Amino acid sequence: MSFSRTIAIGAGALLFATACKHAQPADEHAAHMAAGEVAGQPQSEQQGDTRYPASAIHTNARLAASPRHGEWVRVAWEPGSKDSIQAWMVYPTNSSAKAPVVVVVHEIFGLSNWVRSVADQAAAEGFIAIAPDLNSRVRGGPSMDSLTADSANKLSRLVPIPERNKAITAVAKYAMSQPAAVAKYAVIGFCYGGTTVWGNAIDGGTNGYSGGVAFYGAFPYMNSGVPNADSMKKINKPLMLLSGAKDNRIGATMPAIDSMMKALGKSYYGSNYPGAVHGFARAQDDPKQQRDEAEEKANLDAIHDAWPRTVAFLKTNLGVK
């Protein structure tokens, strides 16, 4: 079920002139386009395995069948700001206990139905989930309408990490202010959102920040292929990086990330799943136009390990028993 509610009104039309230097080239996102809503293939009427986030083709059926309360909200970028962020917020069904917050950060394709379904899955695990549209300002104002993948891709490149951090802080504060919330939050993100998880961890977030999970997210500050040590030193909360071994660019940086995080004494876990692609959480075993059953199985195996690991990480660091 979905409900619409306006929390803060007004939106500016500010466009950033500087493109994000850390965005991945479009061809590295091909795995996201393998099936489902982005590629324009028919959506399945089945929900898939509801213990895990929906794959692309099961997204709409999963959202339609959700028993959880979901609503569109608008949150001011900063106190007193006339600009607002559009976000999708979902509550767990157990309303008898307060819950911590999980901020779900979208891919370079913007706040799609798939990302909303991931937020719903996080709520199914007992968290209050909020998924902000980081493109709210550059698209000319908040909107509930999904952009095309191409348009969202172009706009996402205009939103630098400091701006994304402002949005995450704003929606986290809003969600934690709700009567049903505990004043603790974590951040999970996919692709562009995974890079944003790193950027937010370096920034330090706001009061209540407890850690993050980056799904195939590149470290945003690199020097000749090596993570910037000064940036990494600023991280003071637990992090996980979950990637697919077929994602050559991120995979190539993981040994350096692993060794530096460990050398700096950071709380960190990294996994590079064999045979899985960039975007395995969305792709799963959805059939591609040119079938690759080994890859589909690898993607499915990856999400079957990555999601329970993510839930355990969130519960541990947000104090949920």
C-alpha contacts under 8 A as a table, 3 or more apart, distances in Angstrom:
res1	aa1	res2	aa2	distance
1	M	63	L	7.86
1	M	64	A	6.75
1	M	65	A	7.77
1	M	66	S	6.61
1	M	67	P	6.84
1	M	68	R	6.87
1	M	69	H	6.14
1	M	70	G	6.26
2	S	69	H	6.73
2	S	70	G	4.97
2	S	71	E	5.28
2	S	72	W	7.69
3	F	69	H	7.78
3	F	70	G	6.25
3	F	71	E	4.42
3	F	72	W	6.47
4	S	71	E	5.37
4	S	72	W	4.96
4	S	73	V	7.04
5	R	71	E	6.77
5	R	72	W	5.91
5	R	73	V	5.64
5	R	74	R	7.83
6	T	9	I	6.84
6	T	72	W	7.55
6	T	73	V	5.61
6	T	74	R	5.68
7	I	73	V	5.73
7	I	74	R	4.91
7	I	75	V	6.07
8	A	74	R	5.27
8	A	75	V	5.45
8	A	76	A	5.97
8	A	84	S	6.55
9	I	74	R	7.08
9	I	76	A	7.92
9	I	82	K	7.21
9	I	83	D	7.70
9	I	84	S	6.71
10	G	82	K	5.28
10	G	83	D	5.61
10	G	84	S	6.34
10	G	141	G	7.81
11	A	82	K	5.89
11	A	83	D	3.97
11	A	84	S	5.38
11	A	137	R	7.03
11	A	140	G	7.12
11	A	141	G	4.72
11	A	142	P	6.64
12	G	82	K	6.86
12	G	83	D	5.14
12	G	84	S	7.97
12	G	137	R	6.49
12	G	140	G	6.23
12	G	141	G	5.98
13	A	137	R	6.25
13	A	138	V	6.57
13	A	139	R	7.27
13	A	140	G	4.15
13	A	141	G	6.24
14	L	137	R	6.24
14	L	138	V	5.98
14	L	140	G	6.77
15	L	137	R	7.21
15	L	138	V	4.84
15	L	139	R	7.75
15	L	140	G	7.66
15	L	158	L	7.64
16	F	19	A	7.47
16	F	138	V	6.86
16	F	158	L	5.64
16	F	159	V	6.89
17	A	158	L	6.89
18	T	158	L	6.12
18	T	160	P	7.99
19	A	157	R	5.17
19	A	158	L	4.47
19	A	159	V	7.02
19	A	160	P	7.24
20	C	23	A	5.86
20	C	156	S	7.94
20	C	157	R	4.82
20	C	158	L	5.64
20	C	159	V	6.20
20	C	160	P	5.12
20	C	161	I	7.77
21	K	157	R	7.78
22	H	220	P	5.87
22	H	221	Y	7.94
23	A	157	R	6.16
23	A	192	Y	6.72
24	Q	28	E	6.66
24	Q	29	H	7.84
24	Q	192	Y	7.64
25	P	28	E	5.81
25	P	29	H	7.53
26	A	29	H	5.51
26	A	30	A	7.27
27	D	30	A	5.44
28	E	31	A	7.46
28	E	247	D	7.70
28	E	278	H	7.20
29	H	32	H	5.59
29	H	33	M	7.16
29	H	278	H	6.84
29	H	279	G	7.14
30	A	33	M	5.25
30	A	34	A	6.75
31	A	34	A	5.28
31	A	277	V	6.51
31	A	278	H	6.04
31	A	279	G	5.56
31	A	280	F	7.32
31	A	283	A	6.54
32	H	35	A	7.44
32	H	38	V	7.72
32	H	278	H	7.55
32	H	279	G	5.24
32	H	280	F	7.72
32	H	282	R	6.34
32	H	283	A	6.05
33	M	36	G	7.64
33	M	38	V	5.70
33	M	39	A	5.39
33	M	283	A	7.96
34	A	39	A	6.60
34	A	283	A	6.48
34	A	286	D	7.57
34	A	287	P	7.54
34	A	288	K	5.23
34	A	289	Q	7.35
35	A	38	V	6.90
35	A	39	A	5.51
35	A	40	G	7.58
35	A	41	Q	6.32
35	A	56	A	6.13
35	A	57	I	6.38
35	A	283	A	6.81
35	A	286	D	6.11
35	A	287	P	6.74
35	A	288	K	6.02
36	G	39	A	5.67
36	G	40	G	6.11
36	G	41	Q	5.19
36	G	42	P	6.53
36	G	43	Q	5.84
36	G	55	S	7.99
36	G	56	A	4.55
36	G	57	I	4.07
36	G	58	H	7.63
36	G	59	T	7.98
36	G	286	D	7.87
37	E	40	G	5.20
37	E	41	Q	6.48
37	E	42	P	7.57
37	E	43	Q	6.82
37	E	56	A	6.24
37	E	57	I	6.61
37	E	59	T	7.93
38	V	41	Q	7.87
38	V	56	A	7.95
38	V	148	T	7.97
38	V	149	A	6.65
41	Q	57	I	7.82
42	P	57	I	7.25
43	Q	56	A	7.92
43	Q	57	I	4.71
43	Q	58	H	6.28
43	Q	59	T	7.55
43	Q	60	N	6.96
43	Q	61	A	7.75
44	S	47	Q	7.48
44	S	57	I	5.42
44	S	58	H	5.39
44	S	61	A	6.95
45	E	58	H	7.09
45	E	61	A	5.62
46	Q	58	H	6.18
46	Q	61	A	6.17
46	Q	62	R	7.75
47	Q	50	T	6.82
47	Q	54	A	7.06
47	Q	58	H	5.11
47	Q	59	T	7.29
47	Q	61	A	5.39
47	Q	62	R	4.91
48	G	54	A	6.52
48	G	55	S	7.58
48	G	58	H	6.05
48	G	62	R	7.90
49	D	52	Y	6.11
49	D	54	A	7.39
50	T	53	P	6.89
50	T	54	A	7.16
52	Y	121	Q	7.16
52	Y	303	I	7.45
52	Y	304	H	7.17
52	Y	307	W	6.47
53	P	117	S	6.93
53	P	118	V	5.46
53	P	121	Q	5.73
53	P	281	A	7.47
53	P	307	W	7.75
54	A	57	I	7.81
54	A	58	H	5.51
54	A	59	T	5.35
54	A	62	R	6.75
54	A	114	W	7.39
54	A	117	S	6.72
54	A	118	V	7.17
54	A	282	R	7.22
55	S	58	H	5.40
55	S	59	T	6.15
55	S	114	W	7.73
55	S	281	A	6.88
55	S	282	R	4.79
55	S	283	A	5.84
55	S	284	Q	5.86
55	S	285	D	7.80
55	S	286	D	6.96
56	A	59	T	5.37
56	A	114	W	6.44
56	A	282	R	5.38
56	A	283	A	6.20
56	A	286	D	7.28
57	I	60	N	7.57
57	I	286	D	6.80
58	H	61	A	5.62
58	H	62	R	6.14
59	T	62	R	5.27
59	T	63	L	6.29
59	T	113	N	6.74
59	T	114	W	5.59
59	T	117	S	6.31
60	N	63	L	5.13
60	N	64	A	6.09
60	N	113	N	7.05
60	N	114	W	7.87
61	A	64	A	5.15
61	A	65	A	6.17
62	R	65	A	5.29
62	R	66	S	6.17
62	R	117	S	7.00
63	L	66	S	5.32
63	L	116	R	7.93
63	L	117	S	5.88
63	L	120	D	7.56
66	S	120	D	7.59
67	P	93	T	7.45
68	R	90	V	6.77
68	R	91	Y	6.24
68	R	92	P	6.14
68	R	93	T	5.66
68	R	120	D	7.43
68	R	123	A	7.68
68	R	124	A	7.70
69	H	90	V	5.70
69	H	91	Y	5.57
69	H	92	P	7.45
69	H	93	T	7.52
70	G	88	W	7.01
70	G	89	M	5.54
70	G	90	V	4.23
70	G	91	Y	6.52
70	G	120	D	7.79
71	E	88	W	5.87
71	E	89	M	5.41
71	E	90	V	6.53
72	W	86	Q	7.09
72	W	87	A	5.81
72	W	88	W	4.77
72	W	89	M	6.30
72	W	144	M	7.52
73	V	86	Q	6.01
73	V	87	A	5.37
73	V	88	W	6.31
73	V	89	M	6.97
74	R	84	S	5.88
74	R	85	I	5.35
74	R	86	Q	4.75
74	R	87	A	6.21
74	R	142	P	7.51
75	V	84	S	5.18
75	V	85	I	5.11
75	V	86	Q	6.72
75	V	87	A	7.64
75	V	170	A	6.90
75	V	171	V	6.46
75	V	174	Y	7.07
76	A	79	P	6.54
76	A	80	G	7.43
76	A	81	S	5.86
76	A	82	K	6.87
76	A	83	D	5.90
76	A	84	S	4.18
76	A	85	I	6.12
76	A	170	A	6.94
77	W	81	S	6.11
77	W	83	D	6.05
77	W	84	S	5.36
77	W	85	I	6.22
77	W	166	K	6.66
77	W	167	A	5.93
77	W	170	A	5.81
78	E	81	S	5.27
78	E	166	K	7.47
78	E	170	A	6.47
81	S	84	S	7.41
83	D	137	R	7.03
83	D	141	G	7.41
84	S	136	S	7.29
84	S	137	R	7.40
84	S	141	G	7.25
84	S	142	P	6.56
85	I	132	P	6.70
85	I	133	D	6.48
85	I	134	L	7.24
85	I	136	S	5.42
85	I	137	R	7.19
85	I	141	G	7.82
85	I	142	P	5.83
85	I	167	A	7.15
86	Q	132	P	5.99
86	Q	133	D	5.53
86	Q	136	S	6.14
86	Q	142	P	4.87
86	Q	143	S	6.34
86	Q	144	M	7.30
87	A	130	I	6.52
87	A	131	A	5.34
87	A	132	P	4.06
87	A	133	D	5.69
87	A	171	V	7.84
88	W	116	R	6.61
88	W	119	A	7.98
88	W	130	I	5.61
88	W	131	A	5.13
88	W	132	P	6.45
89	M	119	A	7.50
89	M	128	I	7.39
89	M	129	A	5.64
89	M	130	I	4.25
89	M	131	A	6.38
90	V	119	A	6.70
90	V	120	D	5.94
90	V	123	A	6.07
90	V	128	I	5.95
90	V	129	A	5.24
90	V	130	I	6.42
91	Y	123	A	5.63
91	Y	127	F	6.96
91	Y	128	I	4.83
91	Y	129	A	6.60
92	P	95	S	6.93
92	P	123	A	4.65
92	P	124	A	5.74
92	P	125	E	7.39
92	P	126	G	5.19
92	P	127	F	6.04
92	P	128	I	6.19
93	T	123	A	7.89
93	T	124	A	7.39
93	T	126	G	7.69
94	N	97	A	6.72
94	N	126	G	7.32
95	S	98	K	7.17
95	S	180	A	7.32
97	A	180	A	7.35
98	K	179	P	7.89
98	K	180	A	4.81
98	K	181	A	5.09
98	K	182	V	5.78
99	A	126	G	6.73
99	A	127	F	5.47
99	A	128	I	6.13
99	A	180	A	6.41
99	A	181	A	4.88
99	A	182	V	5.24
100	P	127	F	5.63
100	P	128	I	6.14
100	P	176	M	7.36
100	P	181	A	5.58
100	P	182	V	4.58
100	P	183	A	6.45
100	P	184	K	5.30
100	P	185	Y	5.81
100	P	318	L	6.50
101	V	127	F	5.67
101	V	128	I	4.72
101	V	129	A	5.72
101	V	130	I	7.51
101	V	172	A	7.18
101	V	175	A	6.67
101	V	176	M	6.54
101	V	181	A	6.93
101	V	182	V	7.19
101	V	183	A	7.68
101	V	184	K	6.21
101	V	185	Y	4.46
101	V	186	A	6.57
102	V	122	A	7.34
102	V	127	F	6.38
102	V	128	I	6.17
102	V	129	A	4.77
102	V	130	I	6.43
102	V	185	Y	5.48
102	V	186	A	5.05
102	V	187	V	5.67
102	V	188	I	7.17
103	V	129	A	5.84
103	V	130	I	5.02
103	V	131	A	5.78
103	V	132	P	7.74
103	V	168	I	7.16
103	V	171	V	7.70
103	V	172	A	6.66
103	V	185	Y	7.21
103	V	186	A	6.28
103	V	187	V	4.71
103	V	188	I	6.28
104	V	115	V	7.45
104	V	118	V	7.56
104	V	119	A	6.15
104	V	129	A	6.88
104	V	130	I	6.06
104	V	131	A	4.66
104	V	132	P	7.30
104	V	187	V	6.09
104	V	188	I	5.13
104	V	189	G	5.65
105	V	115	V	7.70
105	V	131	A	5.92
105	V	132	P	6.67
105	V	187	V	7.37
105	V	188	I	6.18
105	V	189	G	4.38
105	V	190	F	6.61
105	V	193	G	4.75
105	V	194	G	7.52
105	V	196	T	7.52
105	V	197	V	7.85
106	H	109	F	7.24
106	H	110	G	5.64
106	H	111	L	5.56
106	H	112	S	7.54
106	H	115	V	5.86
106	H	131	A	7.29
106	H	132	P	7.73
106	H	133	D	7.46
106	H	134	L	7.99
106	H	189	G	6.13
106	H	190	F	6.04
106	H	191	C	7.80
106	H	192	Y	7.03
106	H	193	G	5.11
107	E	110	G	5.80
107	E	111	L	7.55
107	E	115	V	7.88
107	E	189	G	7.32
107	E	190	F	5.25
107	E	191	C	5.18
107	E	192	Y	4.85
107	E	193	G	5.16
107	E	194	G	7.85
108	I	152	A	6.70
108	I	153	N	5.21
108	I	156	S	5.83
108	I	157	R	7.87
108	I	191	C	6.85
108	I	192	Y	5.06
108	I	193	G	7.24
109	F	112	S	6.97
109	F	148	T	7.70
109	F	149	A	4.92
109	F	150	D	7.32
109	F	151	S	7.96
109	F	152	A	4.95
109	F	153	N	5.15
109	F	156	S	7.55
110	G	133	D	6.51
110	G	134	L	7.35
110	G	135	N	6.91
110	G	146	S	7.84
110	G	147	L	7.24
110	G	149	A	7.43
110	G	152	A	5.21
110	G	153	N	7.13
110	G	156	S	7.04
111	L	114	W	7.98
111	L	115	V	6.07
111	L	116	R	7.12
111	L	131	A	7.48
111	L	132	P	7.15
111	L	133	D	5.25
111	L	134	L	7.86
111	L	146	S	6.86
112	S	115	V	5.39
112	S	116	R	6.50
112	S	146	S	6.03
112	S	147	L	7.81
113	N	116	R	4.96
113	N	117	S	6.15
113	N	146	S	7.83
114	W	117	S	5.01
114	W	118	V	6.41
114	W	282	R	7.51
115	V	118	V	4.99
115	V	119	A	6.39
115	V	131	A	7.35
116	R	119	A	5.07
116	R	120	D	6.31
116	R	131	A	6.73
117	S	120	D	4.87
117	S	121	Q	6.20
118	V	121	Q	4.92
118	V	122	A	6.27
119	A	122	A	5.06
119	A	123	A	6.31
119	A	129	A	5.32
119	A	130	I	6.49
119	A	131	A	6.45
120	D	123	A	5.03
120	D	124	A	6.25
120	D	129	A	7.09
121	Q	124	A	4.88
121	Q	125	E	6.60
122	A	125	E	5.17
122	A	126	G	6.91
122	A	127	F	5.93
122	A	128	I	7.52
122	A	129	A	6.18
122	A	311	V	7.96
123	A	126	G	5.14
123	A	127	F	4.63
123	A	128	I	5.51
123	A	129	A	5.67
124	A	127	F	7.21
125	E	311	V	7.29
128	I	175	A	7.52
128	I	181	A	7.11
130	I	171	V	7.18
130	I	172	A	7.80
130	I	175	A	7.16
132	P	167	A	7.33
132	P	168	I	7.40
132	P	171	V	7.00
133	D	136	S	5.51
133	D	142	P	7.88
134	L	137	R	7.53
134	L	156	S	7.49
134	L	159	V	7.47
134	L	164	R	6.25
134	L	167	A	6.68
135	N	138	V	5.41
135	N	139	R	5.88
135	N	152	A	7.53
135	N	155	L	6.38
135	N	156	S	6.07
135	N	159	V	7.10
136	S	139	R	5.59
136	S	140	G	6.81
136	S	141	G	5.24
136	S	142	P	4.71
136	S	143	S	7.22
137	R	140	G	5.39
137	R	141	G	5.13
137	R	142	P	6.89
138	V	141	G	7.16
138	V	155	L	6.51
138	V	158	L	7.30
138	V	159	V	7.53
139	R	142	P	7.57
139	R	155	L	6.97
143	S	146	S	7.93
147	L	151	S	6.12
147	L	152	A	5.71
148	T	151	S	5.30
148	T	152	A	6.14
149	A	152	A	5.23
149	A	153	N	5.95
150	D	153	N	5.10
150	D	154	K	6.37
151	S	154	K	5.25
151	S	155	L	6.26
152	A	155	L	5.11
152	A	156	S	5.87
153	N	156	S	5.25
153	N	157	R	6.58
154	K	157	R	5.53
154	K	158	L	7.16
155	L	158	L	5.29
155	L	159	V	7.16
156	S	159	V	5.49
157	R	160	P	7.37
159	V	163	E	6.22
159	V	164	R	6.74
160	P	163	E	5.53
160	P	164	R	6.48
161	I	164	R	4.91
161	I	165	N	6.09
161	I	196	T	6.54
161	I	199	G	6.21
161	I	200	N	7.87
162	P	165	N	5.07
162	P	166	K	6.43
162	P	199	G	7.96
163	E	166	K	5.15
163	E	167	A	6.51
164	R	167	A	5.12
164	R	168	I	6.27
164	R	196	T	7.02
165	N	168	I	5.12
165	N	169	T	6.11
165	N	196	T	7.71
165	N	199	G	7.33
165	N	200	N	5.58
165	N	203	D	7.35
165	N	205	G	7.21
166	K	169	T	5.19
166	K	170	A	6.11
167	A	170	A	5.05
167	A	171	V	6.25
168	I	171	V	5.39
168	I	172	A	5.93
168	I	200	N	7.91
168	I	205	G	7.83
169	T	172	A	5.17
169	T	173	K	6.08
169	T	205	G	6.13
169	T	206	T	6.05
170	A	173	K	5.33
170	A	174	Y	6.23
171	V	174	Y	4.92
171	V	175	A	6.01
172	A	175	A	5.18
172	A	176	M	6.01
172	A	185	Y	6.82
173	K	176	M	5.17
173	K	177	S	6.12
173	K	206	T	7.88
174	Y	177	S	5.20
174	Y	178	Q	6.96
175	A	178	Q	5.59
175	A	181	A	6.98
176	M	181	A	5.25
176	M	182	V	6.11
176	M	183	A	4.98
176	M	184	K	6.94
176	M	185	Y	7.64
177	S	181	A	6.72
177	S	183	A	7.36
178	Q	181	A	5.37
183	A	208	G	5.75
184	K	207	N	7.72
184	K	208	G	4.17
184	K	209	Y	6.03
184	K	210	S	6.70
184	K	318	L	6.31
185	Y	208	G	5.76
185	Y	209	Y	5.14
185	Y	210	S	5.86
185	Y	211	G	7.75
185	Y	318	L	6.74
186	A	209	Y	5.85
186	A	210	S	5.28
186	A	211	G	5.06
186	A	212	G	5.45
186	A	314	L	6.97
186	A	318	L	7.33
187	V	197	V	6.30
187	V	211	G	6.57
187	V	212	G	4.62
187	V	213	V	6.47
188	I	193	G	7.51
188	I	194	G	6.99
188	I	197	V	6.37
188	I	212	G	5.46
188	I	213	V	4.65
188	I	214	A	5.90
188	I	215	F	7.54
189	G	192	Y	7.44
189	G	193	G	4.06
189	G	194	G	4.29
189	G	195	T	7.61
189	G	196	T	6.99
189	G	197	V	6.00
189	G	213	V	6.61
189	G	214	A	5.36
189	G	215	F	5.98
189	G	217	G	7.68
190	F	193	G	4.46
190	F	194	G	4.48
190	F	195	T	7.80
190	F	214	A	6.33
190	F	215	F	4.73
190	F	216	Y	6.31
190	F	217	G	6.45
190	F	279	G	7.62
191	C	194	G	4.84
191	C	195	T	6.50
191	C	214	A	7.81
191	C	215	F	6.23
191	C	216	Y	5.25
191	C	217	G	4.83
191	C	218	A	7.60
191	C	278	H	7.69
191	C	279	G	7.05
192	Y	195	T	5.20
192	Y	196	T	6.27
192	Y	217	G	6.30
192	Y	218	A	7.97
193	G	196	T	4.75
193	G	197	V	6.23
193	G	214	A	7.38
193	G	215	F	7.90
193	G	217	G	6.80
194	G	197	V	4.99
194	G	198	W	6.70
194	G	213	V	7.30
194	G	214	A	4.06
194	G	215	F	5.20
194	G	216	Y	6.00
194	G	217	G	3.67
194	G	218	A	6.86
195	T	198	W	5.23
195	T	199	G	6.36
195	T	214	A	6.86
195	T	216	Y	7.93
195	T	217	G	4.23
195	T	218	A	5.00
195	T	219	F	5.86
195	T	220	P	6.02
196	T	199	G	4.86
196	T	200	N	6.00
196	T	217	G	7.56
196	T	220	P	7.97
197	V	200	N	5.16
197	V	201	A	6.18
197	V	212	G	6.08
197	V	213	V	6.78
197	V	214	A	5.72
197	V	217	G	7.66
198	W	201	A	5.12
198	W	202	I	6.28
198	W	212	G	7.79
198	W	214	A	7.05
198	W	217	G	7.62
198	W	218	A	7.94
198	W	219	F	6.17
198	W	220	P	6.97
199	G	202	I	5.18
199	G	203	D	6.22
199	G	219	F	7.82
199	G	220	P	6.57
200	N	203	D	4.92
200	N	204	G	6.07
200	N	205	G	5.89
201	A	204	G	5.00
201	A	205	G	6.59
201	A	211	G	7.20
201	A	212	G	7.18
201	A	234	K	7.83
201	A	235	I	5.52
201	A	236	N	7.48
201	A	237	K	7.12
202	I	231	S	6.23
202	I	232	M	6.64
202	I	234	K	5.27
202	I	235	I	4.91
203	D	234	K	7.41
203	D	235	I	7.76
204	G	209	Y	7.46
204	G	234	K	7.53
204	G	235	I	6.87
204	G	236	N	7.41
205	G	209	Y	5.87
206	T	209	Y	5.85
209	Y	237	K	7.94
210	S	237	K	5.99
210	S	238	P	7.23
210	S	317	N	5.96
210	S	318	L	6.45
211	G	237	K	4.96
211	G	238	P	4.85
211	G	239	L	5.69
211	G	314	L	7.99
211	G	317	N	6.90
212	G	237	K	7.82
212	G	238	P	6.64
212	G	239	L	4.96
212	G	240	M	6.59
213	V	239	L	5.66
213	V	240	M	4.73
213	V	241	L	6.10
213	V	242	L	7.61
213	V	310	T	6.94
214	A	217	G	5.32
214	A	239	L	7.57
214	A	240	M	6.03
214	A	241	L	4.82
214	A	242	L	6.29
215	F	241	L	5.91
215	F	242	L	4.84
215	F	243	S	5.92
216	Y	241	L	6.69
216	Y	242	L	5.72
216	Y	243	S	4.33
216	Y	244	G	7.01
216	Y	250	I	6.93
216	Y	278	H	6.31
216	Y	279	G	7.23
217	G	241	L	7.17
217	G	243	S	7.66
217	G	250	I	7.33
218	A	250	I	5.76
219	F	222	M	6.98
219	F	227	P	6.83
221	Y	227	P	6.05
221	Y	228	N	5.64
221	Y	231	S	7.18
222	M	225	G	5.68
222	M	226	V	5.29
222	M	227	P	4.42
222	M	228	N	5.24
223	N	226	V	5.08
223	N	227	P	6.11
223	N	228	N	5.95
225	G	253	T	6.73
226	V	253	T	7.11
226	V	256	A	6.33
226	V	257	I	7.75
227	P	231	S	7.96
227	P	232	M	7.33
227	P	256	A	7.06
227	P	257	I	6.46
227	P	260	M	7.92
228	N	231	S	5.46
228	N	232	M	6.37
229	A	232	M	4.99
229	A	233	K	6.03
229	A	260	M	7.60
230	D	233	K	5.23
230	D	234	K	6.91
231	S	234	K	5.58
231	S	235	I	7.52
232	M	235	I	5.60
232	M	261	M	7.31
233	K	236	N	7.77
233	K	264	L	6.92
235	I	266	K	7.50
236	N	266	K	7.04
237	K	266	K	7.65
237	K	267	S	6.85
238	P	266	K	7.04
238	P	267	S	4.62
238	P	268	Y	5.73
238	P	317	N	7.85
239	L	267	S	6.42
239	L	268	Y	4.97
239	L	269	Y	6.64
240	M	268	Y	5.59
240	M	269	Y	4.76
240	M	270	G	5.62
241	L	269	Y	6.48
241	L	270	G	4.71
241	L	271	S	6.43
242	L	270	G	5.87
242	L	271	S	5.02
242	L	272	N	6.19
242	L	273	Y	7.66
242	L	306	A	6.84
243	S	247	D	7.28
243	S	250	I	7.46
243	S	251	G	7.23
243	S	270	G	7.99
243	S	271	S	6.20
243	S	272	N	4.79
243	S	273	Y	6.21
243	S	276	A	7.84
243	S	277	V	7.79
243	S	278	H	6.85
244	G	247	D	5.47
244	G	251	G	7.38
244	G	272	N	5.11
244	G	273	Y	4.73
244	G	274	P	6.47
244	G	275	G	6.76
244	G	276	A	4.37
244	G	277	V	4.78
244	G	278	H	5.65
244	G	279	G	7.94
244	G	280	F	7.00
244	G	299	N	7.94
244	G	302	A	7.71
245	A	248	N	6.61
245	A	251	G	5.99
245	A	272	N	5.22
245	A	273	Y	5.39
245	A	274	P	5.07
245	A	275	G	5.72
245	A	276	A	5.71
245	A	277	V	6.53
246	K	251	G	7.71
246	K	274	P	7.43
246	K	275	G	5.83
246	K	276	A	5.69
246	K	277	V	4.79
246	K	278	H	6.82
247	D	250	I	5.92
247	D	251	G	5.88
247	D	276	A	7.76
247	D	277	V	5.51
247	D	278	H	5.04
248	N	251	G	4.97
248	N	252	A	5.89
249	R	252	A	5.36
249	R	253	T	6.96
250	I	253	T	5.36
250	I	254	M	6.43
251	G	254	M	5.25
251	G	255	P	7.84
251	G	272	N	6.86
252	A	255	P	7.06
253	T	256	A	5.59
253	T	257	I	6.23
254	M	257	I	4.90
254	M	258	D	5.85
254	M	270	G	7.70
255	P	258	D	5.11
255	P	259	S	6.10
256	A	259	S	5.26
256	A	260	M	6.00
257	I	260	M	5.29
257	I	261	M	5.96
258	D	261	M	5.38
258	D	262	K	6.17
258	D	268	Y	7.81
258	D	269	Y	7.83
258	D	270	G	6.83
259	S	262	K	5.21
259	S	263	A	5.95
260	M	263	A	4.95
260	M	264	L	6.06
261	M	264	L	5.23
261	M	265	G	6.33
261	M	266	K	5.27
261	M	267	S	7.64
261	M	268	Y	6.70
262	K	265	G	5.00
262	K	266	K	5.76
262	K	267	S	7.62
262	K	268	Y	7.26
263	A	266	K	7.66
273	Y	276	A	5.72
273	Y	298	A	7.70
273	Y	302	A	5.90
274	P	298	A	6.82
275	G	294	A	7.62
275	G	295	E	5.86
275	G	298	A	5.25
275	G	299	N	7.25
276	A	280	F	6.11
276	A	295	E	6.16
276	A	296	E	7.81
276	A	298	A	4.99
276	A	299	N	4.65
276	A	302	A	6.64
277	V	280	F	5.32
277	V	295	E	7.60
277	V	299	N	6.69
279	G	282	R	5.68
279	G	283	A	6.11
280	F	283	A	4.90
280	F	284	Q	5.36
280	F	299	N	4.95
280	F	300	L	7.46
280	F	302	A	7.14
280	F	303	I	6.97
281	A	284	Q	5.78
281	A	299	N	7.21
281	A	300	L	7.97
281	A	302	A	7.80
281	A	303	I	5.67
283	A	286	D	5.80
283	A	296	E	7.80
283	A	299	N	7.01
284	Q	296	E	6.00
284	Q	297	K	7.55
284	Q	299	N	4.74
284	Q	300	L	4.66
284	Q	303	I	7.13
285	D	293	E	7.82
285	D	295	E	7.88
285	D	296	E	4.17
285	D	297	K	6.07
285	D	299	N	6.39
285	D	300	L	5.66
286	D	296	E	6.93
287	P	290	Q	7.86
287	P	291	R	6.02
287	P	292	D	7.80
287	P	296	E	7.38
288	K	291	R	5.18
288	K	292	D	7.28
292	D	295	E	5.42
292	D	296	E	6.22
293	E	296	E	4.95
293	E	297	K	6.09
294	A	297	K	5.21
294	A	298	A	6.18
295	E	298	A	4.96
295	E	299	N	6.14
296	E	299	N	5.18
296	E	300	L	6.24
297	K	300	L	5.04
297	K	301	D	6.05
298	A	301	D	5.04
298	A	302	A	6.07
299	N	302	A	5.01
299	N	303	I	6.43
300	L	303	I	5.39
300	L	304	H	6.13
301	D	304	H	5.06
301	D	305	D	6.43
302	A	305	D	5.36
302	A	306	A	5.87
303	I	306	A	4.76
303	I	307	W	5.60
304	H	307	W	6.06
304	H	308	P	6.93
305	D	308	P	5.94
305	D	309	R	6.19
306	A	309	R	5.10
306	A	310	T	6.01
307	W	310	T	4.90
307	W	311	V	6.19
308	P	311	V	5.06
308	P	312	A	6.12
309	R	312	A	5.15
309	R	313	F	6.13
310	T	313	F	5.00
310	T	314	L	6.15
311	V	314	L	5.09
311	V	315	K	6.12
312	A	315	K	5.17
312	A	316	T	6.05
313	F	316	T	5.23
313	F	317	N	6.12
314	L	317	N	5.33
314	L	318	L	5.71
314	L	320	V	7.93
315	K	318	L	5.22
315	K	319	G	5.72
315	K	320	V	4.55
315	K	321	K	6.68
316	T	319	G	5.38
316	T	320	V	6.27
316	T	321	K	7.64
317	N	320	V	7.82
